[in-house]
């Protein structure tokens, strides 16, 4: 895991290179390196900016040493002919297998790093190398002969990659802040701002909340030709779309065995490292299954786990954490966060995340990674992505009811909802199903396409200024209903894909990347490989959600005998759930002052004053909307952003 950046321009400013390097230092505190391509096509590779000369291209690398800790793994790395150069952020877990394959083709290697394997894999296969990879990655490869820079991002967007593109400037970075240094005006993207404030939707689009800063979407690559520095050209292409086709003939037992086999393979690959590895542990099924599988495969390994707990909180998962730690003989570490602590870290948290986020659960994760850093662990495994492929959220069960109704399987829908209602956390699902059966409604939250802009204004939440957002596009709402158009008989599968790539996982992966890298920690997510994901999404839905309403059903069955039964039998869904209302209550003076002194044109302050400021004493009225308002105000202030 590292930080990477680059600039292509007629005149590259040395001070800008240094500033970008400094802003990425937390991503790679172990080492740094620079490459400069001069106007005469000579190349300088250096660790010292004093060697900087007038150049047309610069590559910047900050190193967090994980695999091959020697100087041989230093970047920017070149092949033996000095024709290709790479800066790479991430891990290629199957690098040993790829190395053997390349050796049969005559390639030799001077290092033990996955970076060199990736570089030579690209030299051999060009962009076709991407689908050979198992890993998380964002990288740039310079092809000197063709005046071309090739950039790519992994299948799910685990690792970030942002860029600025103008005819006379191309720049990329692992984070947004380095690119802000290259903008004359740091303006907010009004459309993206609205989507965040109204629906907490970020990270899914190539546009970001900052005008002129784009992100390379997951499963995509970019080719940049800089033959003419006044007319830089780019080509963007999608290289990965999940192959999902229902496996109708596979038995439950066959599918269960295959899931266990693939999950074991993923865990083994994700444990490849030259430094010690720990795990995050929430006490839920996903993280508990990761640590349990590690101990099953390697019983004698000394494994550190890191958990967030809250005292006197009804949703605390501490008892489940303790069950796993005790049964698996783990070295457990816990961080206990006091209600008043968020306020002292809020600025650093917002700066680290770079763009606004949905709730204070991000702070819980931030504190876990801080704890990991304090215990000198550089790599951890985490369960991100499991809910999106194994239907871990309540909404999937809701859609399953709708799917059964649409297929006229009313008895099954009734029975499923009734069984679901026995779970105290889902007791309203039965009433909901009865209502749907009675009406036979499919489009339960469908927003009809209405071209009358006055009617569209009614969609704008009351805490926002309708006049300011009157020309906003509401096309993005299709992302919340698109699964009803793709295949109305396959709602759950479509929604799983939707949350994987649009409405859920992109946000979560950004949170995880920024929180982990804030403390120079590499966080790995073993649920997210194409093979594992595509297999699960191709299974019959009743394998994923049982007839009794049990989510992650086949995964629970596959991990029996490995993950503790008390964990696998859990029916609630908590995750990193903090006592948000308590935290906000302890910030009431801070919040009041912030809202009363704010004067942003897109908020309806009369509504905010009436519904939020006056009710800060009432915990029941506080919600995620208040956090988004606070977060946005502080974000604009801390980043000194301009508003149209």
BAGULUM-539023 format. One line per 2 residues: number of its first residue (from 1); their letters; for each residue z, y, x of C-alpha. Coordinates in nm, 3 decimals, decimal comma. Layout:
BEGIN
NUM> a> Z Y X; ...;
***
This chain:
BEGIN
1> xx> 0,000 0,000 0,000; -0,098 0,337 0,134;
3> xx> -0,225 0,683 0,060; -0,591 0,765 0,110;
5> xx> -0,801 1,081 0,083; -1,132 1,223 0,196;
7> xx> -1,345 1,536 0,194; -1,720 1,589 0,220;
9> xx> -1,820 1,952 0,267; -2,020 2,187 0,485;
11> xx> -1,697 2,335 0,621; -1,379 2,128 0,627;
13> xx> -1,066 2,332 0,680; -0,818 2,185 0,929;
15> xx> -0,522 2,333 0,742; -0,639 2,165 0,420;
17> xx> -0,657 1,828 0,595; -0,304 1,872 0,723;
19> xx> -0,179 1,981 0,380; -0,338 1,679 0,212;
21> xx> -0,192 1,449 0,477; 0,156 1,594 0,421;
23> xx> 0,128 1,555 0,045; 0,047 1,184 0,087;
25> xx> 0,316 1,112 0,347; 0,552 0,943 0,098;
27> xx> 0,283 0,683 0,025; 0,262 0,583 0,389;
29> xx> 0,551 0,685 0,613; 0,483 0,419 0,878;
31> xx> 0,170 0,567 1,035; -0,125 0,797 0,978;
33> xx> -0,487 0,825 1,086; -0,789 1,051 1,052;
35> xx> -1,163 1,013 1,089; -1,399 1,307 1,131;
37> xx> -1,777 1,281 1,105; -1,919 1,576 1,294;
39> xx> -2,239 1,760 1,204; -2,409 1,592 1,500;
41> xx> -2,299 1,253 1,353; -2,050 1,186 1,630;
43> xx> -1,722 1,031 1,512; -1,364 1,114 1,603;
45> xx> -1,083 0,875 1,507; -0,738 1,011 1,581;
47> xx> -0,372 1,030 1,483; -0,351 1,388 1,604;
49> xx> -0,508 1,677 1,418; -0,527 1,873 1,743;
51> xx> -0,839 1,667 1,810; -1,000 1,805 1,496;
53> xx> -1,344 1,960 1,537; -1,598 2,109 1,297;
55> xx> -1,700 1,822 1,070; -1,881 1,742 0,749;
57> xx> -1,664 1,450 0,644; -1,295 1,369 0,685;
59> xx> -1,107 1,051 0,595; -0,728 1,055 0,575;
61> xx> -0,496 0,754 0,571; -0,118 0,720 0,539;
63> xx> 0,005 0,370 0,615; 0,279 0,163 0,455;
65> xx> 0,272 -0,147 0,674; 0,290 -0,470 0,472;
67> xx> 0,037 -0,713 0,622; -0,030 -0,715 0,998;
69> xx> 0,229 -0,466 1,114; 0,058 -0,415 1,450;
71> xx> -0,177 -0,140 1,566; -0,465 -0,373 1,477;
73> xx> -0,408 -0,280 1,112; -0,442 0,094 1,179;
75> xx> -0,678 0,294 0,959; -0,937 0,438 0,926;
77> xx> -1,066 0,100 1,045; -1,419 0,028 1,165;
79> xx> -1,629 -0,278 1,219; -1,720 -0,375 1,577;
81> xx> -2,047 -0,177 1,562; -1,886 0,147 1,437;
83> xx> -2,132 0,150 1,149; -1,879 0,114 0,866;
85> xx> -1,532 0,268 0,828; -1,268 0,205 0,563;
87> xx> -0,955 0,366 0,420; -0,778 0,129 0,184;
89> xx> -0,482 0,145 -0,053; -0,355 -0,182 -0,200;
91> xx> -0,355 -0,553 -0,125; -0,621 -0,824 -0,128;
93> xx> -0,412 -1,132 -0,205; -0,688 -1,387 -0,141;
95> xx> -0,780 -1,235 0,195; -0,711 -1,559 0,384;
97> xx> -0,959 -1,753 0,171; -1,219 -1,476 0,199;
99> xx> -1,167 -1,462 0,576; -1,251 -1,834 0,607;
101> xx> -1,562 -1,783 0,396; -1,678 -1,494 0,614;
103> xx> -1,607 -1,688 0,934; -1,851 -1,955 0,819;
105> xx> -2,111 -1,677 0,803; -2,045 -1,579 1,164;
107> xx> -1,798 -1,293 1,123; -1,519 -1,257 1,379;
109> xx> -1,191 -1,073 1,329; -0,978 -0,866 1,565;
111> xx> -0,679 -0,828 1,328; -0,475 -1,029 1,078;
113> xx> -0,503 -0,762 0,810; -0,655 -0,782 0,464;
115> xx> -0,818 -0,444 0,534; -1,055 -0,593 0,791;
117> xx> -1,140 -0,879 0,555; -1,220 -0,629 0,279;
119> xx> -1,440 -0,422 0,509; -1,642 -0,720 0,627;
121> xx> -1,663 -0,862 0,279; -1,827 -0,535 0,175;
123> xx> -2,063 -0,542 0,476; -2,175 -0,892 0,374;
125> xx> -2,193 -0,857 -0,004; -2,196 -0,479 -0,069;
127> xx> -2,066 -0,402 -0,423; -2,090 -0,770 -0,518;
129> xx> -1,782 -0,822 -0,302; -1,566 -0,667 -0,572;
131> xx> -1,571 -0,964 -0,808; -1,466 -1,191 -0,521;
133> xx> -1,138 -1,005 -0,482; -0,796 -1,092 -0,619;
135> xx> -0,578 -0,790 -0,575; -0,497 -0,429 -0,647;
137> xx> -0,706 -0,176 -0,463; -0,858 0,166 -0,427;
139> xx> -1,069 0,216 -0,118; -1,350 0,416 0,040;
141> xx> -1,604 0,277 0,286; -1,822 0,509 0,495;
143> xx> -2,172 0,387 0,574; -2,287 0,603 0,865;
145> xx> -2,651 0,490 0,868; -2,711 0,572 0,501;
147> xx> -2,493 0,883 0,473; -2,308 0,711 0,193;
149> xx> -1,946 0,679 0,086; -1,861 0,385 -0,139;
151> xx> -1,543 0,404 -0,348; -1,398 0,139 -0,578;
153> xx> -1,094 0,082 -0,797; -0,946 -0,253 -0,903;
155> xx> -1,007 -0,437 -1,228; -0,711 -0,295 -1,422;
157> xx> -0,657 0,035 -1,242; -0,333 -0,075 -1,076;
159> xx> -0,406 0,157 -0,784; -0,513 0,516 -0,857;
161> xx> -0,817 0,704 -0,734; -0,895 1,067 -0,823;
163> xx> -1,184 1,286 -0,721; -1,346 1,630 -0,738;
165> xx> -1,723 1,651 -0,754; -1,940 1,958 -0,710;
167> xx> -2,290 1,986 -0,558; -2,143 2,111 -0,230;
169> xx> -1,807 1,933 -0,236; -1,678 1,582 -0,291;
171> xx> -1,315 1,495 -0,235; -1,100 1,196 -0,334;
173> xx> -0,732 1,107 -0,316; -0,470 0,854 -0,424;
175> xx> -0,291 1,135 -0,602; -0,369 1,456 -0,788;
177> xx> -0,160 1,701 -0,585; -0,377 1,683 -0,270;
179> xx> -0,685 1,768 -0,479; -0,511 2,067 -0,636;
181> xx> -0,513 2,228 -0,292; -0,894 2,238 -0,310;
183> xx> -0,917 2,415 -0,647; -0,939 2,792 -0,670;
185> xx> -0,807 2,778 -1,025; -0,571 2,508 -1,147;
187> xx> -0,659 2,499 -1,514; -0,540 2,261 -1,783;
189> xx> -0,789 2,045 -1,971; -0,722 2,145 -2,332;
191> xx> -0,861 1,825 -2,484; -0,649 1,598 -2,265;
193> xx> -0,344 1,818 -2,320; -0,379 1,780 -2,694;
195> xx> -0,419 1,403 -2,675; -0,099 1,381 -2,474;
197> xx> 0,105 1,617 -2,695; -0,015 1,466 -3,021;
199> xx> -0,041 1,096 -2,934; 0,100 1,043 -2,584;
201> xx> -0,245 0,935 -2,467; -0,315 0,983 -2,096;
203> xx> -0,480 0,804 -1,802; -0,743 0,614 -2,001;
205> xx> -1,027 0,866 -1,956; -1,221 0,981 -1,652;
207> xx> -1,097 1,332 -1,732; -0,739 1,415 -1,639;
209> xx> -0,513 1,691 -1,768; -0,643 1,911 -1,485;
211> xx> -0,991 2,058 -1,516; -1,233 1,949 -1,240;
213> xx> -1,011 1,657 -1,132; -1,140 1,321 -1,253;
215> xx> -1,019 0,969 -1,205; -1,236 0,671 -1,124;
217> xx> -1,183 0,436 -1,416; -1,055 0,083 -1,370;
219> xx> -1,316 -0,175 -1,274; -1,559 0,092 -1,151;
221> xx> -1,721 0,200 -0,828; -1,877 0,524 -0,707;
223> xx> -2,153 0,582 -0,454; -2,165 0,924 -0,289;
225> xx> -2,474 1,028 -0,093; -2,422 1,328 0,135;
227> xx> -2,756 1,348 0,315; -2,787 1,703 0,182;
229> xx> -2,444 1,871 0,193; -2,561 2,133 -0,055;
231> xx> -2,675 1,868 -0,300; -2,425 1,583 -0,284;
233> xx> -2,517 1,308 -0,530; -2,298 1,048 -0,697;
235> xx> -2,367 0,732 -0,896; -2,087 0,569 -1,097;
237> xx> -2,100 0,214 -1,229; -1,873 -0,027 -1,413;
239> xx> -1,849 -0,359 -1,230; -1,583 -0,533 -1,438;
241> xx> -1,552 -0,601 -1,809; -1,328 -0,894 -1,906;
243> xx> -1,513 -1,204 -2,021; -1,340 -1,303 -2,343;
245> xx> -1,471 -1,581 -2,566; -1,235 -1,787 -2,780;
247> xx> -1,167 -2,137 -2,645; -1,168 -2,314 -2,980;
249> xx> -1,152 -2,670 -2,848; -0,862 -2,637 -2,604;
251> xx> -0,541 -2,809 -2,710; -0,207 -2,634 -2,696;
253> xx> -0,085 -2,875 -2,426; -0,395 -2,816 -2,214;
255> xx> -0,359 -2,441 -2,248; 0,012 -2,453 -2,165;
257> xx> -0,051 -2,654 -1,849; -0,329 -2,418 -1,743;
259> xx> -0,109 -2,111 -1,791; 0,164 -2,260 -1,576;
261> xx> -0,091 -2,350 -1,307; -0,246 -2,000 -1,306;
263> xx> 0,090 -1,824 -1,312; 0,216 -2,030 -1,019;
265> xx> -0,102 -1,945 -0,830; -0,055 -1,574 -0,902;
267> xx> 0,306 -1,576 -0,786; 0,218 -1,756 -0,462;
269> xx> -0,063 -1,511 -0,386; 0,153 -1,208 -0,464;
271> xx> 0,419 -1,329 -0,221; 0,187 -1,292 0,079;
273> xx> 0,352 -1,034 0,300; 0,478 -0,973 0,651;
275> xx> 0,789 -0,793 0,518; 1,064 -0,913 0,280;
277> xx> 0,989 -0,909 -0,094; 1,224 -0,840 -0,386;
279> xx> 1,174 -0,821 -0,762; 1,251 -0,589 -1,049;
281> xx> 1,462 -0,765 -1,313; 1,509 -0,625 -1,662;
283> xx> 1,644 -0,943 -1,820; 1,332 -0,981 -2,034;
285> xx> 1,097 -1,278 -2,035; 0,839 -1,132 -1,796;
287> xx> 1,051 -1,024 -1,500; 1,287 -1,320 -1,546;
289> xx> 0,991 -1,559 -1,532; 0,869 -1,401 -1,210;
291> xx> 1,203 -1,447 -1,031; 1,253 -1,793 -1,181;
293> xx> 0,911 -1,907 -1,065; 0,972 -1,775 -0,715;
295> xx> 1,296 -1,972 -0,696; 1,124 -2,279 -0,842;
297> xx> 0,850 -2,268 -0,580; 1,078 -2,163 -0,294;
299> xx> 1,433 -2,278 -0,381; 1,587 -2,165 -0,053;
301> xx> 1,441 -1,815 -0,044; 1,690 -1,527 -0,037;
303> xx> 1,572 -1,310 -0,324; 1,697 -0,960 -0,407;
305> xx> 1,660 -0,832 -0,764; 1,692 -0,474 -0,889;
307> xx> 1,797 -0,375 -1,239; 1,870 -0,073 -1,455;
309> xx> 2,182 -0,093 -1,672; 2,365 0,149 -1,898;
311> xx> 2,729 0,132 -1,998; 2,828 0,150 -2,365;
313> xx> 2,471 0,114 -2,489; 2,373 -0,124 -2,766;
315> xx> 2,034 -0,200 -2,607; 2,174 -0,284 -2,266;
317> xx> 2,023 -0,600 -2,119; 2,293 -0,651 -1,860;
319> xx> 2,413 -0,981 -2,007; 2,063 -1,127 -1,972;
321> xx> 2,028 -0,993 -1,619; 2,355 -1,162 -1,528;
323> xx> 2,237 -1,494 -1,676; 1,929 -1,498 -1,455;
325> xx> 2,109 -1,380 -1,141; 2,379 -1,643 -1,179;
327> xx> 2,156 -1,937 -1,274; 1,897 -1,870 -1,005;
329> xx> 2,145 -1,775 -0,732; 1,994 -1,430 -0,676;
331> xx> 2,125 -1,128 -0,488; 2,141 -0,885 -0,777;
333> xx> 2,154 -0,507 -0,744; 2,214 -0,273 -1,038;
335> xx> 2,183 0,100 -1,081; 2,410 0,254 -1,343;
337> xx> 2,282 0,591 -1,457; 2,520 0,843 -1,609;
339> xx> 2,401 1,044 -1,906; 2,413 1,374 -1,718;
341> xx> 2,214 1,258 -1,413; 1,861 1,307 -1,550;
343> xx> 1,889 1,683 -1,535; 1,944 1,680 -1,158;
345> xx> 1,634 1,467 -1,095; 1,401 1,603 -1,361;
347> xx> 1,198 1,831 -1,132; 1,140 1,563 -0,871;
349> xx> 1,050 1,312 -1,141; 0,788 1,542 -1,298;
351> xx> 0,642 1,635 -0,960; 0,624 1,268 -0,859;
353> xx> 0,446 1,166 -1,180; 0,198 1,455 -1,142;
355> xx> 0,102 1,466 -1,509; 0,332 1,449 -1,814;
357> xx> 0,471 1,119 -1,939; 0,588 0,980 -2,267;
359> xx> 0,962 0,923 -2,249; 1,270 0,916 -2,029;
361> xx> 1,229 0,541 -1,974; 1,026 0,655 -1,674;
363> xx> 1,347 0,792 -1,526; 1,512 0,451 -1,558;
365> xx> 1,227 0,302 -1,356; 1,246 0,590 -1,105;
367> xx> 1,611 0,508 -1,040; 1,538 0,138 -0,992;
369> xx> 1,286 0,218 -0,718; 1,532 0,455 -0,559;
371> xx> 1,781 0,167 -0,552; 1,520 -0,059 -0,392;
373> xx> 1,460 0,199 -0,120; 1,833 0,223 -0,052;
375> xx> 1,837 -0,153 0,010; 1,547 -0,141 0,258;
377> xx> 1,305 -0,357 0,058; 0,941 -0,248 0,091;
379> xx> 0,769 -0,480 -0,159; 0,869 -0,586 -0,511;
381> xx> 0,711 -0,788 -0,790; 0,722 -0,652 -1,144;
383> xx> 0,619 -0,776 -1,490; 0,385 -0,493 -1,587;
385> xx> 0,092 -0,601 -1,803; 0,254 -0,907 -1,963;
387> xx> 0,316 -0,734 -2,296; -0,047 -0,628 -2,315;
389> xx> -0,193 -0,976 -2,258; 0,077 -1,183 -2,434;
391> xx> 0,122 -0,966 -2,746; 0,472 -0,851 -2,658;
393> xx> 0,481 -0,547 -2,886; 0,557 -0,542 -3,259;
395> xx> 0,220 -0,392 -3,342; 0,042 -0,715 -3,252;
397> xx> 0,238 -0,908 -3,514; 0,148 -0,641 -3,768;
399> xx> -0,220 -0,681 -3,682; -0,192 -1,058 -3,705;
401> xx> -0,074 -1,022 -4,065; -0,374 -0,801 -4,136;
403> xx> -0,608 -1,047 -3,968; -0,479 -1,335 -4,181;
405> xx> -0,512 -1,125 -4,497; -0,869 -1,031 -4,412;
407> xx> -0,949 -1,399 -4,366; -0,793 -1,464 -4,711;
409> xx> -0,518 -1,675 -4,555; -0,261 -1,510 -4,780;
411> xx> -0,007 -1,792 -4,775; -0,012 -1,798 -4,396;
413> xx> 0,029 -1,420 -4,389; 0,322 -1,444 -4,633;
415> xx> 0,487 -1,726 -4,437; 0,433 -1,554 -4,101;
417> xx> 0,586 -1,228 -4,225; 0,878 -1,411 -4,388;
419> xx> 0,959 -1,594 -4,064; 0,923 -1,269 -3,874;
421> xx> 1,168 -1,096 -4,109; 1,445 -1,336 -3,995;
423> xx> 1,441 -1,151 -3,664; 1,675 -0,850 -3,712;
425> xx> 1,447 -0,630 -3,500; 1,148 -0,706 -3,726;
427> xx> 1,312 -0,727 -4,069; 1,077 -0,471 -4,226;
429> xx> 0,768 -0,677 -4,146; 0,808 -0,896 -4,457;
431> xx> 0,808 -0,600 -4,697; 0,512 -0,461 -4,516;
433> xx> 0,317 -0,784 -4,552; 0,389 -0,807 -4,926;
435> xx> 0,258 -0,456 -4,971; -0,056 -0,536 -4,773;
437> xx> -0,119 -0,860 -4,958; -0,087 -0,681 -5,289;
439> xx> -0,334 -0,414 -5,193; -0,545 -0,629 -4,956;
441> xx> -0,567 -0,329 -4,728; -0,733 -0,368 -4,393;
443> xx> -0,752 -0,015 -4,259; -0,384 0,064 -4,290;
445> xx> -0,387 0,370 -4,066; -0,755 0,445 -4,080;
447> xx> -0,845 0,811 -4,032; -1,172 0,866 -4,214;
449> xx> -1,436 1,053 -4,024; -1,432 1,393 -4,185;
451> xx> -1,666 1,653 -4,043; -1,490 1,935 -4,224;
453> xx> -1,296 2,107 -3,946; -1,045 2,257 -4,191;
455> xx> -0,943 1,908 -4,299; -0,925 1,799 -3,937;
457> xx> -0,670 2,072 -3,872; -0,432 1,876 -4,093;
459> xx> -0,426 1,609 -3,824; -0,267 1,853 -3,578;
461> xx> 0,111 1,798 -3,565; 0,325 2,087 -3,694;
463> xx> 0,490 2,154 -3,358; 0,151 2,255 -3,217;
465> xx> -0,043 2,577 -3,276; -0,331 2,480 -3,504;
467> xx> -0,528 2,791 -3,417; -0,514 2,714 -3,045;
469> xx> -0,638 2,359 -3,097; -0,880 2,431 -3,385;
471> xx> -1,189 2,329 -3,185; -1,042 2,013 -3,043;
473> xx> -1,236 1,687 -3,076; -1,069 1,406 -3,269;
475> xx> -1,314 1,141 -3,152; -1,043 0,995 -2,930;
477> xx> -0,870 0,865 -3,245; -1,135 0,595 -3,250;
479> xx> -0,944 0,434 -2,966; -0,662 0,368 -3,211;
481> xx> -0,891 0,213 -3,471; -1,182 0,080 -3,265;
483> xx> -1,067 -0,280 -3,293; -1,144 -0,271 -3,663;
485> xx> -1,505 -0,193 -3,578; -1,555 -0,441 -3,292;
487> xx> -1,466 -0,751 -3,491; -1,272 -0,709 -3,811;
489> xx> -1,186 -1,079 -3,811; -1,039 -1,070 -3,462;
491> xx> -0,801 -0,775 -3,477; -0,531 -0,903 -3,243;
493> xx> -0,765 -0,997 -2,960; -0,941 -0,661 -2,983;
495> xx> -0,611 -0,476 -2,982; -0,490 -0,668 -2,677;
497> xx> -0,800 -0,553 -2,493; -0,749 -0,201 -2,628;
499> xx> -0,393 -0,175 -2,499; -0,494 -0,327 -2,165;
501> xx> -0,753 -0,061 -2,089; -0,686 0,241 -2,311;
503> xx> -0,372 0,305 -2,514; -0,090 0,144 -2,316;
505> xx> -0,136 -0,014 -1,973; -0,315 0,278 -1,799;
507> xx> -0,008 0,497 -1,864; 0,234 0,230 -1,749;
509> xx> 0,046 0,161 -1,428; 0,047 0,529 -1,337;
511> xx> 0,422 0,550 -1,401; 0,477 0,243 -1,184;
513> xx> 0,256 0,362 -0,900; 0,413 0,708 -0,877;
515> xx> 0,771 0,592 -0,914; 0,734 0,318 -0,655;
517> xx> 0,540 0,528 -0,405; 0,781 0,818 -0,445;
519> xx> 1,020 0,592 -0,252; 0,753 0,428 -0,032;
521> xx> 0,774 0,095 -0,218; 0,481 -0,135 -0,289;
523> xx> 0,502 -0,270 -0,642; 0,295 -0,579 -0,724;
525> xx> 0,210 -0,698 -1,076; 0,131 -1,074 -1,076;
527> xx> 0,038 -1,092 -1,445; -0,269 -0,876 -1,382;
529> xx> -0,546 -1,088 -1,237; -0,884 -1,132 -1,413;
531> xx> -0,859 -1,512 -1,422; -0,511 -1,518 -1,578;
533> xx> -0,581 -1,236 -1,822; -0,919 -1,365 -1,938;
535> xx> -0,781 -1,713 -1,995; -0,495 -1,590 -2,214;
537> xx> -0,717 -1,351 -2,411; -0,958 -1,640 -2,480;
539> xx> -0,692 -1,860 -2,641; -0,652 -1,900 -3,019;
541> xx> -0,424 -1,621 -3,138; -0,176 -1,866 -3,292;
543> xx> -0,112 -1,992 -2,935; -0,005 -1,641 -2,834;
545> xx> 0,182 -1,553 -3,156; 0,329 -1,861 -3,323;
547> xx> 0,333 -1,924 -3,699; 0,703 -1,838 -3,687;
549> xx> 0,628 -1,493 -3,545; 0,729 -1,574 -3,187;
551> xx> 0,534 -1,354 -2,945; 0,435 -1,473 -2,595;
553> xx> 0,464 -1,818 -2,752; 0,253 -2,025 -2,516;
555> xx> 0,394 -1,850 -2,209; 0,749 -1,926 -2,325;
557> xx> 0,652 -2,289 -2,367; 0,478 -2,303 -2,028;
559> xx> 0,786 -2,167 -1,849; 1,037 -2,403 -2,011;
561> xx> 1,249 -2,572 -1,748; 1,186 -2,283 -1,508;
563> xx> 1,301 -1,964 -1,683; 1,652 -1,990 -1,836;
565> xx> 1,644 -2,102 -2,201; 1,859 -1,809 -2,312;
567> xx> 1,589 -1,576 -2,183; 1,296 -1,768 -2,330;
569> xx> 1,472 -1,778 -2,668; 1,505 -1,400 -2,684;
571> xx> 1,330 -1,245 -2,983; 1,404 -0,879 -2,912;
573> xx> 1,187 -0,647 -2,705; 1,375 -0,387 -2,497;
575> xx> 1,237 -0,338 -2,144; 1,339 -0,023 -1,957;
577> xx> 1,496 0,129 -2,268; 1,735 0,410 -2,178;
579> xx> 1,980 0,590 -2,408; 1,726 0,870 -2,446;
581> xx> 1,903 1,048 -2,727; 2,227 1,056 -2,529;
583> xx> 2,046 1,183 -2,223; 1,875 1,460 -2,419;
585> xx> 2,204 1,550 -2,585; 2,362 1,606 -2,243;
587> xx> 2,068 1,833 -2,160; 2,103 2,044 -2,475;
589> xx> 2,183 2,369 -2,295; 1,898 2,309 -2,051;
591> xx> 1,660 2,227 -2,338; 1,765 2,525 -2,547;
593> xx> 1,712 2,765 -2,260; 1,377 2,608 -2,173;
595> xx> 1,246 2,631 -2,530; 1,376 2,981 -2,593;
597> xx> 1,222 3,123 -2,276; 0,892 2,939 -2,305;
599> xx> 0,589 3,129 -2,431; 0,298 2,884 -2,415;
601> xx> 0,014 2,955 -2,660; -0,028 2,598 -2,787;
603> xx> 0,322 2,544 -2,931; 0,443 2,641 -3,277;
605> xx> 0,777 2,784 -3,169; 0,903 2,862 -3,518;
607> xx> 0,874 2,493 -3,607; 1,025 2,383 -3,275;
609> xx> 1,320 2,620 -3,321; 1,383 2,496 -3,675;
611> xx> 1,345 2,124 -3,612; 1,458 2,081 -3,253;
613> xx> 1,672 2,363 -3,118; 1,890 2,378 -3,430;
615> xx> 1,931 1,999 -3,436; 2,017 1,923 -3,075;
617> xx> 2,369 1,832 -3,181; 2,232 1,563 -3,413;
619> xx> 2,131 1,263 -3,206; 1,948 1,098 -3,498;
621> xx> 1,686 1,374 -3,512; 1,586 1,356 -3,146;
623> xx> 1,265 1,172 -3,058; 0,991 1,130 -2,798;
625> xx> 0,814 1,441 -2,926; 1,091 1,662 -2,794;
627> xx> 1,057 1,501 -2,452; 0,681 1,564 -2,446;
629> xx> 0,740 1,930 -2,526; 1,003 1,967 -2,252;
631> xx> 0,795 1,771 -2,002; 0,487 1,987 -2,062;
633> xx> 0,673 2,315 -2,018; 0,830 2,204 -1,689;
635> xx> 0,504 2,049 -1,565; 0,313 2,375 -1,611;
637> xx> 0,590 2,568 -1,439; 0,629 2,329 -1,141;
639> xx> 0,255 2,297 -1,076; 0,180 2,664 -1,146;
641> xx> -0,102 2,574 -1,383; -0,329 2,814 -1,568;
643> xx> -0,389 2,801 -1,943; -0,699 2,917 -2,127;
***
